[in-house]
Amino acid sequence: MKRQIKTREDVKFMADEFYTNATDSAVIGYFSKDVVNLNWEQHLLVMYNFWSDMLLGTSLYNGTPMKKYFALH
């Protein structure tokens, strides 16, 4: 059974699981390791706020999520 997302701790769990799986992936892992130079500790704090806003209706994230991705193109 999948875990319900009801709290910020649930959001952190979801984001940590997603990014761990993504970076370990043989298909897309290279992107976060070789293409994008991320400070993962800082990036995850931003993602926790973003997903908390999206899933819990908080107002913690301040930014434009796609701007950095467009710059990579």
C-alpha positions in Angstrom: 0.0 0.0 0.0 1.3 3.4 -0.9 1.8 6.0 1.8 -0.6 8.9 2.0 0.9 12.4 1.9 -0.5 14.4 4.7 2.4 16.1 6.4 5.7 17.8 5.5 7.5 14.7 6.7 5.5 12.7 4.1 6.5 15.2 1.5 10.2 14.9 2.5 9.9 11.1 2.3 8.3 11.2 -1.1 10.9 13.7 -2.5 13.8 11.8 -1.0 12.6 8.5 -2.5 12.0 10.1 -5.9 15.4 11.7 -6.2 17.2 8.7 -4.8 15.5 6.5 -7.5 16.1 9.1 -10.2 19.8 9.6 -9.5 20.4 5.9 -9.2 18.5 5.2 -12.5 20.6 3.7 -15.3 18.3 5.6 -17.7 18.1 9.1 -16.3 20.7 9.1 -13.5 23.4 10.6 -15.7 21.3 13.8 -16.0 21.5 14.8 -12.3 25.1 13.5 -12.0 26.7 14.7 -15.3 24.5 17.3 -16.9 23.2 19.3 -13.9 25.6 20.3 -11.2 23.4 20.4 -8.1 24.0 21.0 -4.5 21.6 18.3 -3.5 21.2 19.4 0.1 20.0 22.9 -1.1 18.0 21.5 -4.0 16.0 19.1 -1.8 15.1 22.0 0.6 13.6 23.8 -2.3 11.8 20.7 -3.6 10.3 20.0 -0.1 8.9 23.5 -0.2 7.6 23.2 -3.8 5.9 19.9 -3.2 4.6 21.0 0.1 2.9 23.9 -1.7 1.5 21.6 -4.4 0.3 18.8 -2.2 -0.5 20.4 1.1 -1.4 24.0 0.1 1.3 25.6 2.0 3.0 28.9 0.9 6.7 28.0 1.3 8.0 27.9 -2.2 9.1 31.1 -3.9 10.4 30.8 -7.5 9.8 29.7 -11.0 10.3 25.9 -11.2 10.9 25.6 -15.0 13.3 28.6 -15.4 16.4 26.6 -14.6 15.4 23.7 -16.8 14.9 26.0 -19.8 18.4 27.4 -19.3 19.8 23.9 -19.7 18.4 23.5 -23.2 
